[in-house]
Amino acid sequence: MKKSSKKNTNISKNTFDFVPKKVFFTKGVGHHTEELASFELALRDAGIEKYNLVTVSSIFPPHCEIIDKEEGLKLLNPGQVVFCVMSKLTSNEPHRLIVASVGCAIPKERNNYGYLSEYHAYGENEREAGDYAEDLATMMLATTLGIEFDEDASWDEKRQIWRISDKIVISSSIAQEAIVQKKKYTTVLSAAVFVF
């Protein structure tokens, strides 16, 4: 018998179409004497402790719909592998202010992709870190859309250019701050959680 050398070309085009259709944003904080436990408590506070989280890089998919956290959680099952863009920071330095944020920038033309950015810092509050993460995402999107700006300009000057551009429709952020408790680890996290 002669073996066929013909390759199997019956693979569906959708087999590898793994593009999220929805996303929700969440944040959390956890305090514990054990570092890993503080992370678990932050996940619980954010409502995403039941999933096998896989962190991915920072592309906001075309046509992806932003939904609220409660709706998103209803679409997920315990143990499910869930992709997310996550920013987190852990410290056991007492009285230290820590923050983690995720910024988002979405183009007006929804056939194009947008950006998500992760940012964490010491000594900044939620507003400062959220603004910075939002600006990072917007800057990355602006460069792909051909919006010209002076790289050395202040963030406020760049932000003004992005705001008057008709190519960026939404920019936002989510951030979680906390003060590290004495004799405990503190973890803060923010995440954009994808739903297929």
PyMOL commands that place a pseudoatom at each C-alpha (Angstrom):
pseudoatom trace, name=CA, resn=MET, resi=1, chain=A, elem=C, hetatm=0, pos=[0.000, 0.000, 0.000]
pseudoatom trace, name=CA, resn=LYS, resi=2, chain=A, elem=C, hetatm=0, pos=[1.242, 3.431, -0.916]
pseudoatom trace, name=CA, resn=LYS, resi=3, chain=A, elem=C, hetatm=0, pos=[1.068, 6.119, 1.782]
pseudoatom trace, name=CA, resn=SER, resi=4, chain=A, elem=C, hetatm=0, pos=[-0.458, 9.405, 0.842]
pseudoatom trace, name=CA, resn=SER, resi=5, chain=A, elem=C, hetatm=0, pos=[1.915, 12.340, 1.007]
pseudoatom trace, name=CA, resn=LYS, resi=6, chain=A, elem=C, hetatm=0, pos=[-0.962, 14.774, 1.022]
pseudoatom trace, name=CA, resn=LYS, resi=7, chain=A, elem=C, hetatm=0, pos=[-1.014, 17.069, 4.083]
pseudoatom trace, name=CA, resn=ASN, resi=8, chain=A, elem=C, hetatm=0, pos=[-4.192, 17.536, 6.063]
pseudoatom trace, name=CA, resn=THR, resi=9, chain=A, elem=C, hetatm=0, pos=[-5.534, 20.932, 5.037]
pseudoatom trace, name=CA, resn=ASN, resi=10, chain=A, elem=C, hetatm=0, pos=[-8.953, 20.524, 6.632]
pseudoatom trace, name=CA, resn=ILE, resi=11, chain=A, elem=C, hetatm=0, pos=[-8.092, 22.640, 9.661]
pseudoatom trace, name=CA, resn=SER, resi=12, chain=A, elem=C, hetatm=0, pos=[-10.792, 25.221, 10.218]
pseudoatom trace, name=CA, resn=LYS, resi=13, chain=A, elem=C, hetatm=0, pos=[-9.781, 28.836, 9.816]
pseudoatom trace, name=CA, resn=ASN, resi=14, chain=A, elem=C, hetatm=0, pos=[-11.353, 29.505, 13.226]
pseudoatom trace, name=CA, resn=THR, resi=15, chain=A, elem=C, hetatm=0, pos=[-9.222, 26.897, 15.014]
pseudoatom trace, name=CA, resn=PHE, resi=16, chain=A, elem=C, hetatm=0, pos=[-6.608, 29.500, 15.838]
pseudoatom trace, name=CA, resn=ASP, resi=17, chain=A, elem=C, hetatm=0, pos=[-8.959, 32.479, 16.088]
pseudoatom trace, name=CA, resn=PHE, resi=18, chain=A, elem=C, hetatm=0, pos=[-8.429, 33.130, 19.770]
pseudoatom trace, name=CA, resn=VAL, resi=19, chain=A, elem=C, hetatm=0, pos=[-9.425, 36.783, 19.971]
pseudoatom trace, name=CA, resn=PRO, resi=20, chain=A, elem=C, hetatm=0, pos=[-11.292, 37.943, 23.090]
pseudoatom trace, name=CA, resn=LYS, resi=21, chain=A, elem=C, hetatm=0, pos=[-14.748, 39.416, 22.507]
pseudoatom trace, name=CA, resn=LYS, resi=22, chain=A, elem=C, hetatm=0, pos=[-15.143, 41.083, 25.914]
pseudoatom trace, name=CA, resn=VAL, resi=23, chain=A, elem=C, hetatm=0, pos=[-13.014, 42.505, 28.711]
pseudoatom trace, name=CA, resn=PHE, resi=24, chain=A, elem=C, hetatm=0, pos=[-13.623, 43.720, 32.240]
pseudoatom trace, name=CA, resn=PHE, resi=25, chain=A, elem=C, hetatm=0, pos=[-11.430, 45.626, 34.677]
pseudoatom trace, name=CA, resn=THR, resi=26, chain=A, elem=C, hetatm=0, pos=[-10.887, 44.810, 38.326]
pseudoatom trace, name=CA, resn=LYS, resi=27, chain=A, elem=C, hetatm=0, pos=[-8.553, 45.567, 41.224]
pseudoatom trace, name=CA, resn=GLY, resi=28, chain=A, elem=C, hetatm=0, pos=[-7.722, 44.242, 44.665]
pseudoatom trace, name=CA, resn=VAL, resi=29, chain=A, elem=C, hetatm=0, pos=[-5.506, 44.392, 47.736]
pseudoatom trace, name=CA, resn=GLY, resi=30, chain=A, elem=C, hetatm=0, pos=[-4.362, 41.717, 50.190]
pseudoatom trace, name=CA, resn=HIS, resi=31, chain=A, elem=C, hetatm=0, pos=[-2.460, 41.779, 53.503]
pseudoatom trace, name=CA, resn=HIS, resi=32, chain=A, elem=C, hetatm=0, pos=[-0.918, 38.661, 55.079]
pseudoatom trace, name=CA, resn=THR, resi=33, chain=A, elem=C, hetatm=0, pos=[2.181, 37.469, 56.915]
pseudoatom trace, name=CA, resn=GLU, resi=34, chain=A, elem=C, hetatm=0, pos=[2.979, 35.235, 53.916]
pseudoatom trace, name=CA, resn=GLU, resi=35, chain=A, elem=C, hetatm=0, pos=[3.764, 36.851, 50.541]
pseudoatom trace, name=CA, resn=LEU, resi=36, chain=A, elem=C, hetatm=0, pos=[1.863, 34.273, 48.454]
pseudoatom trace, name=CA, resn=ALA, resi=37, chain=A, elem=C, hetatm=0, pos=[-1.159, 34.528, 50.735]
pseudoatom trace, name=CA, resn=SER, resi=38, chain=A, elem=C, hetatm=0, pos=[-1.206, 38.309, 50.324]
pseudoatom trace, name=CA, resn=PHE, resi=39, chain=A, elem=C, hetatm=0, pos=[-1.370, 37.797, 46.541]
pseudoatom trace, name=CA, resn=GLU, resi=40, chain=A, elem=C, hetatm=0, pos=[-4.201, 35.269, 46.944]
pseudoatom trace, name=CA, resn=LEU, resi=41, chain=A, elem=C, hetatm=0, pos=[-6.137, 37.738, 49.102]
pseudoatom trace, name=CA, resn=ALA, resi=42, chain=A, elem=C, hetatm=0, pos=[-5.632, 40.466, 46.488]
pseudoatom trace, name=CA, resn=LEU, resi=43, chain=A, elem=C, hetatm=0, pos=[-7.006, 38.090, 43.832]
pseudoatom trace, name=CA, resn=ARG, resi=44, chain=A, elem=C, hetatm=0, pos=[-10.008, 37.364, 46.080]
pseudoatom trace, name=CA, resn=ASP, resi=45, chain=A, elem=C, hetatm=0, pos=[-10.587, 41.069, 46.623]
pseudoatom trace, name=CA, resn=ALA, resi=46, chain=A, elem=C, hetatm=0, pos=[-10.533, 41.516, 42.835]
pseudoatom trace, name=CA, resn=GLY, resi=47, chain=A, elem=C, hetatm=0, pos=[-12.900, 38.540, 42.386]
pseudoatom trace, name=CA, resn=ILE, resi=48, chain=A, elem=C, hetatm=0, pos=[-10.566, 36.539, 40.129]
pseudoatom trace, name=CA, resn=GLU, resi=49, chain=A, elem=C, hetatm=0, pos=[-9.066, 33.973, 42.509]
pseudoatom trace, name=CA, resn=LYS, resi=50, chain=A, elem=C, hetatm=0, pos=[-11.059, 31.055, 41.046]
pseudoatom trace, name=CA, resn=TYR, resi=51, chain=A, elem=C, hetatm=0, pos=[-9.333, 31.089, 37.657]
pseudoatom trace, name=CA, resn=ASN, resi=52, chain=A, elem=C, hetatm=0, pos=[-6.028, 29.903, 36.219]
pseudoatom trace, name=CA, resn=LEU, resi=53, chain=A, elem=C, hetatm=0, pos=[-4.725, 33.294, 35.161]
pseudoatom trace, name=CA, resn=VAL, resi=54, chain=A, elem=C, hetatm=0, pos=[-2.348, 33.658, 32.249]
pseudoatom trace, name=CA, resn=THR, resi=55, chain=A, elem=C, hetatm=0, pos=[-0.832, 37.105, 31.844]
pseudoatom trace, name=CA, resn=VAL, resi=56, chain=A, elem=C, hetatm=0, pos=[-0.460, 38.372, 28.302]
pseudoatom trace, name=CA, resn=SER, resi=57, chain=A, elem=C, hetatm=0, pos=[1.001, 41.459, 26.714]
pseudoatom trace, name=CA, resn=SER, resi=58, chain=A, elem=C, hetatm=0, pos=[-0.809, 44.653, 26.057]
pseudoatom trace, name=CA, resn=ILE, resi=59, chain=A, elem=C, hetatm=0, pos=[-3.009, 44.593, 22.961]
pseudoatom trace, name=CA, resn=PHE, resi=60, chain=A, elem=C, hetatm=0, pos=[-6.669, 45.605, 23.266]
pseudoatom trace, name=CA, resn=PRO, resi=61, chain=A, elem=C, hetatm=0, pos=[-8.380, 43.480, 20.560]
pseudoatom trace, name=CA, resn=PRO, resi=62, chain=A, elem=C, hetatm=0, pos=[-10.407, 45.092, 17.759]
pseudoatom trace, name=CA, resn=HIS, resi=63, chain=A, elem=C, hetatm=0, pos=[-14.169, 45.167, 18.481]
pseudoatom trace, name=CA, resn=CYS, resi=64, chain=A, elem=C, hetatm=0, pos=[-13.616, 43.985, 22.067]
pseudoatom trace, name=CA, resn=GLU, resi=65, chain=A, elem=C, hetatm=0, pos=[-16.496, 45.136, 24.287]
pseudoatom trace, name=CA, resn=ILE, resi=66, chain=A, elem=C, hetatm=0, pos=[-15.832, 46.561, 27.756]
pseudoatom trace, name=CA, resn=ILE, resi=67, chain=A, elem=C, hetatm=0, pos=[-18.292, 45.045, 30.238]
pseudoatom trace, name=CA, resn=ASP, resi=68, chain=A, elem=C, hetatm=0, pos=[-18.685, 45.478, 33.967]
pseudoatom trace, name=CA, resn=LYS, resi=69, chain=A, elem=C, hetatm=0, pos=[-16.976, 43.102, 36.380]
pseudoatom trace, name=CA, resn=GLU, resi=70, chain=A, elem=C, hetatm=0, pos=[-20.172, 41.414, 37.575]
pseudoatom trace, name=CA, resn=GLU, resi=71, chain=A, elem=C, hetatm=0, pos=[-21.235, 40.555, 34.018]
pseudoatom trace, name=CA, resn=GLY, resi=72, chain=A, elem=C, hetatm=0, pos=[-17.736, 39.299, 33.190]
pseudoatom trace, name=CA, resn=LEU, resi=73, chain=A, elem=C, hetatm=0, pos=[-17.515, 37.034, 36.219]
pseudoatom trace, name=CA, resn=LYS, resi=74, chain=A, elem=C, hetatm=0, pos=[-20.820, 35.377, 35.234]
pseudoatom trace, name=CA, resn=LEU, resi=75, chain=A, elem=C, hetatm=0, pos=[-19.221, 34.354, 31.923]
pseudoatom trace, name=CA, resn=LEU, resi=76, chain=A, elem=C, hetatm=0, pos=[-16.301, 32.533, 33.584]
pseudoatom trace, name=CA, resn=ASN, resi=77, chain=A, elem=C, hetatm=0, pos=[-16.118, 29.142, 35.323]
pseudoatom trace, name=CA, resn=PRO, resi=78, chain=A, elem=C, hetatm=0, pos=[-13.955, 28.110, 38.310]
pseudoatom trace, name=CA, resn=GLY, resi=79, chain=A, elem=C, hetatm=0, pos=[-10.716, 26.518, 37.113]
pseudoatom trace, name=CA, resn=GLN, resi=80, chain=A, elem=C, hetatm=0, pos=[-10.988, 28.046, 33.662]
pseudoatom trace, name=CA, resn=VAL, resi=81, chain=A, elem=C, hetatm=0, pos=[-7.811, 29.295, 31.979]
pseudoatom trace, name=CA, resn=VAL, resi=82, chain=A, elem=C, hetatm=0, pos=[-8.319, 33.059, 31.775]
pseudoatom trace, name=CA, resn=PHE, resi=83, chain=A, elem=C, hetatm=0, pos=[-6.093, 35.540, 29.985]
pseudoatom trace, name=CA, resn=CYS, resi=84, chain=A, elem=C, hetatm=0, pos=[-5.455, 38.944, 31.511]
pseudoatom trace, name=CA, resn=VAL, resi=85, chain=A, elem=C, hetatm=0, pos=[-3.177, 41.955, 31.495]
pseudoatom trace, name=CA, resn=MET, resi=86, chain=A, elem=C, hetatm=0, pos=[-2.175, 42.376, 35.133]
pseudoatom trace, name=CA, resn=SER, resi=87, chain=A, elem=C, hetatm=0, pos=[-0.098, 44.833, 37.100]
pseudoatom trace, name=CA, resn=LYS, resi=88, chain=A, elem=C, hetatm=0, pos=[0.860, 43.861, 40.651]
pseudoatom trace, name=CA, resn=LEU, resi=89, chain=A, elem=C, hetatm=0, pos=[3.235, 44.937, 43.358]
pseudoatom trace, name=CA, resn=THR, resi=90, chain=A, elem=C, hetatm=0, pos=[4.090, 43.341, 46.705]
pseudoatom trace, name=CA, resn=SER, resi=91, chain=A, elem=C, hetatm=0, pos=[6.028, 44.825, 49.616]
pseudoatom trace, name=CA, resn=ASN, resi=92, chain=A, elem=C, hetatm=0, pos=[6.654, 44.123, 53.297]
pseudoatom trace, name=CA, resn=GLU, resi=93, chain=A, elem=C, hetatm=0, pos=[8.175, 47.542, 54.040]
pseudoatom trace, name=CA, resn=PRO, resi=94, chain=A, elem=C, hetatm=0, pos=[5.897, 48.994, 56.755]
pseudoatom trace, name=CA, resn=HIS, resi=95, chain=A, elem=C, hetatm=0, pos=[4.002, 52.204, 56.010]
pseudoatom trace, name=CA, resn=ARG, resi=96, chain=A, elem=C, hetatm=0, pos=[5.104, 52.202, 52.340]
pseudoatom trace, name=CA, resn=LEU, resi=97, chain=A, elem=C, hetatm=0, pos=[2.491, 53.391, 49.823]
pseudoatom trace, name=CA, resn=ILE, resi=98, chain=A, elem=C, hetatm=0, pos=[2.282, 51.021, 46.850]
pseudoatom trace, name=CA, resn=VAL, resi=99, chain=A, elem=C, hetatm=0, pos=[0.080, 51.073, 43.773]
pseudoatom trace, name=CA, resn=ALA, resi=100, chain=A, elem=C, hetatm=0, pos=[-0.643, 48.971, 40.668]
pseudoatom trace, name=CA, resn=SER, resi=101, chain=A, elem=C, hetatm=0, pos=[-2.550, 50.215, 37.637]
pseudoatom trace, name=CA, resn=VAL, resi=102, chain=A, elem=C, hetatm=0, pos=[-3.657, 49.225, 34.136]
pseudoatom trace, name=CA, resn=GLY, resi=103, chain=A, elem=C, hetatm=0, pos=[-4.270, 51.870, 31.477]
pseudoatom trace, name=CA, resn=CYS, resi=104, chain=A, elem=C, hetatm=0, pos=[-6.381, 51.505, 28.350]
pseudoatom trace, name=CA, resn=ALA, resi=105, chain=A, elem=C, hetatm=0, pos=[-6.489, 53.365, 25.016]
pseudoatom trace, name=CA, resn=ILE, resi=106, chain=A, elem=C, hetatm=0, pos=[-8.937, 52.421, 22.265]
pseudoatom trace, name=CA, resn=PRO, resi=107, chain=A, elem=C, hetatm=0, pos=[-8.937, 53.816, 18.724]
pseudoatom trace, name=CA, resn=LYS, resi=108, chain=A, elem=C, hetatm=0, pos=[-11.993, 55.457, 17.192]
pseudoatom trace, name=CA, resn=GLU, resi=109, chain=A, elem=C, hetatm=0, pos=[-11.743, 53.039, 14.261]
pseudoatom trace, name=CA, resn=ARG, resi=110, chain=A, elem=C, hetatm=0, pos=[-12.747, 49.818, 16.041]
pseudoatom trace, name=CA, resn=ASN, resi=111, chain=A, elem=C, hetatm=0, pos=[-11.241, 47.602, 13.310]
pseudoatom trace, name=CA, resn=ASN, resi=112, chain=A, elem=C, hetatm=0, pos=[-7.867, 48.666, 14.712]
pseudoatom trace, name=CA, resn=TYR, resi=113, chain=A, elem=C, hetatm=0, pos=[-6.388, 47.375, 17.942]
pseudoatom trace, name=CA, resn=GLY, resi=114, chain=A, elem=C, hetatm=0, pos=[-5.769, 49.454, 21.044]
pseudoatom trace, name=CA, resn=TYR, resi=115, chain=A, elem=C, hetatm=0, pos=[-3.368, 49.181, 23.951]
pseudoatom trace, name=CA, resn=LEU, resi=116, chain=A, elem=C, hetatm=0, pos=[-3.342, 48.230, 27.601]
pseudoatom trace, name=CA, resn=SER, resi=117, chain=A, elem=C, hetatm=0, pos=[-0.434, 49.189, 29.849]
pseudoatom trace, name=CA, resn=GLU, resi=118, chain=A, elem=C, hetatm=0, pos=[0.756, 47.911, 33.211]
pseudoatom trace, name=CA, resn=TYR, resi=119, chain=A, elem=C, hetatm=0, pos=[2.312, 50.239, 35.743]
pseudoatom trace, name=CA, resn=HIS, resi=120, chain=A, elem=C, hetatm=0, pos=[3.224, 49.871, 39.417]
pseudoatom trace, name=CA, resn=ALA, resi=121, chain=A, elem=C, hetatm=0, pos=[5.080, 52.212, 41.739]
pseudoatom trace, name=CA, resn=TYR, resi=122, chain=A, elem=C, hetatm=0, pos=[6.045, 53.141, 45.282]
pseudoatom trace, name=CA, resn=GLY, resi=123, chain=A, elem=C, hetatm=0, pos=[4.912, 56.419, 46.808]
pseudoatom trace, name=CA, resn=GLU, resi=124, chain=A, elem=C, hetatm=0, pos=[2.188, 57.217, 44.262]
pseudoatom trace, name=CA, resn=ASN, resi=125, chain=A, elem=C, hetatm=0, pos=[-1.563, 57.228, 44.782]
pseudoatom trace, name=CA, resn=GLU, resi=126, chain=A, elem=C, hetatm=0, pos=[-4.262, 55.725, 42.559]
pseudoatom trace, name=CA, resn=ARG, resi=127, chain=A, elem=C, hetatm=0, pos=[-4.866, 58.937, 40.613]
pseudoatom trace, name=CA, resn=GLU, resi=128, chain=A, elem=C, hetatm=0, pos=[-1.192, 59.458, 39.811]
pseudoatom trace, name=CA, resn=ALA, resi=129, chain=A, elem=C, hetatm=0, pos=[-0.561, 55.846, 38.816]
pseudoatom trace, name=CA, resn=GLY, resi=130, chain=A, elem=C, hetatm=0, pos=[-3.836, 55.611, 36.905]
pseudoatom trace, name=CA, resn=ASP, resi=131, chain=A, elem=C, hetatm=0, pos=[-3.058, 58.764, 34.931]
pseudoatom trace, name=CA, resn=TYR, resi=132, chain=A, elem=C, hetatm=0, pos=[0.422, 57.493, 34.132]
pseudoatom trace, name=CA, resn=ALA, resi=133, chain=A, elem=C, hetatm=0, pos=[-0.812, 54.059, 32.983]
pseudoatom trace, name=CA, resn=GLU, resi=134, chain=A, elem=C, hetatm=0, pos=[-3.496, 55.712, 30.848]
pseudoatom trace, name=CA, resn=ASP, resi=135, chain=A, elem=C, hetatm=0, pos=[-0.900, 57.995, 29.277]
pseudoatom trace, name=CA, resn=LEU, resi=136, chain=A, elem=C, hetatm=0, pos=[1.404, 55.041, 28.545]
pseudoatom trace, name=CA, resn=ALA, resi=137, chain=A, elem=C, hetatm=0, pos=[-1.374, 53.170, 26.742]
pseudoatom trace, name=CA, resn=THR, resi=138, chain=A, elem=C, hetatm=0, pos=[-2.370, 56.308, 24.837]
pseudoatom trace, name=CA, resn=MET, resi=139, chain=A, elem=C, hetatm=0, pos=[1.229, 57.010, 23.828]
pseudoatom trace, name=CA, resn=MET, resi=140, chain=A, elem=C, hetatm=0, pos=[1.646, 53.482, 22.452]
pseudoatom trace, name=CA, resn=LEU, resi=141, chain=A, elem=C, hetatm=0, pos=[-1.606, 53.801, 20.504]
pseudoatom trace, name=CA, resn=ALA, resi=142, chain=A, elem=C, hetatm=0, pos=[-0.728, 57.275, 19.241]
pseudoatom trace, name=CA, resn=THR, resi=143, chain=A, elem=C, hetatm=0, pos=[2.564, 56.041, 17.795]
pseudoatom trace, name=CA, resn=THR, resi=144, chain=A, elem=C, hetatm=0, pos=[0.824, 53.256, 15.850]
pseudoatom trace, name=CA, resn=LEU, resi=145, chain=A, elem=C, hetatm=0, pos=[-1.815, 55.681, 14.529]
pseudoatom trace, name=CA, resn=GLY, resi=146, chain=A, elem=C, hetatm=0, pos=[0.758, 58.171, 13.304]
pseudoatom trace, name=CA, resn=ILE, resi=147, chain=A, elem=C, hetatm=0, pos=[-0.203, 60.954, 15.715]
pseudoatom trace, name=CA, resn=GLU, resi=148, chain=A, elem=C, hetatm=0, pos=[2.835, 63.198, 15.890]
pseudoatom trace, name=CA, resn=PHE, resi=149, chain=A, elem=C, hetatm=0, pos=[4.030, 64.562, 19.215]
pseudoatom trace, name=CA, resn=ASP, resi=150, chain=A, elem=C, hetatm=0, pos=[7.257, 65.719, 20.794]
pseudoatom trace, name=CA, resn=GLU, resi=151, chain=A, elem=C, hetatm=0, pos=[8.708, 62.806, 22.768]
pseudoatom trace, name=CA, resn=ASP, resi=152, chain=A, elem=C, hetatm=0, pos=[10.422, 65.294, 25.104]
pseudoatom trace, name=CA, resn=ALA, resi=153, chain=A, elem=C, hetatm=0, pos=[7.229, 67.268, 25.799]
pseudoatom trace, name=CA, resn=SER, resi=154, chain=A, elem=C, hetatm=0, pos=[5.604, 66.991, 29.208]
pseudoatom trace, name=CA, resn=TRP, resi=155, chain=A, elem=C, hetatm=0, pos=[2.917, 64.374, 29.740]
pseudoatom trace, name=CA, resn=ASP, resi=156, chain=A, elem=C, hetatm=0, pos=[0.309, 67.142, 29.932]
pseudoatom trace, name=CA, resn=GLU, resi=157, chain=A, elem=C, hetatm=0, pos=[1.367, 68.544, 26.558]
pseudoatom trace, name=CA, resn=LYS, resi=158, chain=A, elem=C, hetatm=0, pos=[1.258, 65.099, 24.944]
pseudoatom trace, name=CA, resn=ARG, resi=159, chain=A, elem=C, hetatm=0, pos=[-2.100, 64.351, 26.549]
pseudoatom trace, name=CA, resn=GLN, resi=160, chain=A, elem=C, hetatm=0, pos=[-3.533, 67.552, 25.046]
pseudoatom trace, name=CA, resn=ILE, resi=161, chain=A, elem=C, hetatm=0, pos=[-2.392, 66.462, 21.566]
pseudoatom trace, name=CA, resn=TRP, resi=162, chain=A, elem=C, hetatm=0, pos=[-3.980, 63.032, 22.054]
pseudoatom trace, name=CA, resn=ARG, resi=163, chain=A, elem=C, hetatm=0, pos=[-7.237, 64.564, 23.290]
pseudoatom trace, name=CA, resn=ILE, resi=164, chain=A, elem=C, hetatm=0, pos=[-7.623, 66.781, 20.230]
pseudoatom trace, name=CA, resn=SER, resi=165, chain=A, elem=C, hetatm=0, pos=[-6.818, 63.929, 17.854]
pseudoatom trace, name=CA, resn=ASP, resi=166, chain=A, elem=C, hetatm=0, pos=[-9.921, 62.373, 16.343]
pseudoatom trace, name=CA, resn=LYS, resi=167, chain=A, elem=C, hetatm=0, pos=[-8.221, 58.957, 16.191]
pseudoatom trace, name=CA, resn=ILE, resi=168, chain=A, elem=C, hetatm=0, pos=[-8.426, 58.010, 19.880]
pseudoatom trace, name=CA, resn=VAL, resi=169, chain=A, elem=C, hetatm=0, pos=[-11.897, 57.606, 21.333]
pseudoatom trace, name=CA, resn=ILE, resi=170, chain=A, elem=C, hetatm=0, pos=[-11.452, 56.133, 24.801]
pseudoatom trace, name=CA, resn=SER, resi=171, chain=A, elem=C, hetatm=0, pos=[-8.671, 56.232, 27.340]
pseudoatom trace, name=CA, resn=SER, resi=172, chain=A, elem=C, hetatm=0, pos=[-9.122, 55.121, 30.926]
pseudoatom trace, name=CA, resn=SER, resi=173, chain=A, elem=C, hetatm=0, pos=[-7.404, 53.345, 33.792]
pseudoatom trace, name=CA, resn=ILE, resi=174, chain=A, elem=C, hetatm=0, pos=[-7.947, 51.337, 36.936]
pseudoatom trace, name=CA, resn=ALA, resi=175, chain=A, elem=C, hetatm=0, pos=[-5.612, 51.479, 39.942]
pseudoatom trace, name=CA, resn=GLN, resi=176, chain=A, elem=C, hetatm=0, pos=[-5.315, 50.025, 43.435]
pseudoatom trace, name=CA, resn=GLU, resi=177, chain=A, elem=C, hetatm=0, pos=[-3.248, 51.633, 46.188]
pseudoatom trace, name=CA, resn=ALA, resi=178, chain=A, elem=C, hetatm=0, pos=[-2.498, 50.452, 49.723]
pseudoatom trace, name=CA, resn=ILE, resi=179, chain=A, elem=C, hetatm=0, pos=[-0.225, 51.201, 52.648]
pseudoatom trace, name=CA, resn=VAL, resi=180, chain=A, elem=C, hetatm=0, pos=[1.893, 48.232, 53.708]
pseudoatom trace, name=CA, resn=GLN, resi=181, chain=A, elem=C, hetatm=0, pos=[0.885, 46.971, 57.132]
pseudoatom trace, name=CA, resn=LYS, resi=182, chain=A, elem=C, hetatm=0, pos=[3.422, 46.312, 59.879]
pseudoatom trace, name=CA, resn=LYS, resi=183, chain=A, elem=C, hetatm=0, pos=[4.771, 42.728, 59.950]
pseudoatom trace, name=CA, resn=LYS, resi=184, chain=A, elem=C, hetatm=0, pos=[2.754, 41.795, 56.857]
pseudoatom trace, name=CA, resn=TYR, resi=185, chain=A, elem=C, hetatm=0, pos=[3.144, 41.581, 53.115]
pseudoatom trace, name=CA, resn=THR, resi=186, chain=A, elem=C, hetatm=0, pos=[0.800, 43.755, 51.090]
pseudoatom trace, name=CA, resn=THR, resi=187, chain=A, elem=C, hetatm=0, pos=[-0.067, 43.048, 47.452]
pseudoatom trace, name=CA, resn=VAL, resi=188, chain=A, elem=C, hetatm=0, pos=[-1.953, 45.400, 45.158]
pseudoatom trace, name=CA, resn=LEU, resi=189, chain=A, elem=C, hetatm=0, pos=[-3.149, 44.436, 41.704]
pseudoatom trace, name=CA, resn=SER, resi=190, chain=A, elem=C, hetatm=0, pos=[-5.143, 45.791, 38.789]
pseudoatom trace, name=CA, resn=ALA, resi=191, chain=A, elem=C, hetatm=0, pos=[-6.199, 43.708, 35.798]
pseudoatom trace, name=CA, resn=ALA, resi=192, chain=A, elem=C, hetatm=0, pos=[-7.940, 43.719, 32.461]
pseudoatom trace, name=CA, resn=VAL, resi=193, chain=A, elem=C, hetatm=0, pos=[-9.584, 40.282, 32.228]
pseudoatom trace, name=CA, resn=PHE, resi=194, chain=A, elem=C, hetatm=0, pos=[-10.454, 38.862, 28.793]
pseudoatom trace, name=CA, resn=VAL, resi=195, chain=A, elem=C, hetatm=0, pos=[-13.577, 36.830, 28.035]
pseudoatom trace, name=CA, resn=PHE, resi=196, chain=A, elem=C, hetatm=0, pos=[-13.961, 34.708, 24.882]
for i in range(1, 196): cmd.bond("trace and resi %d" % i, "trace and resi %d" % (i + 1))
show_as sticks, trace
zoom trace
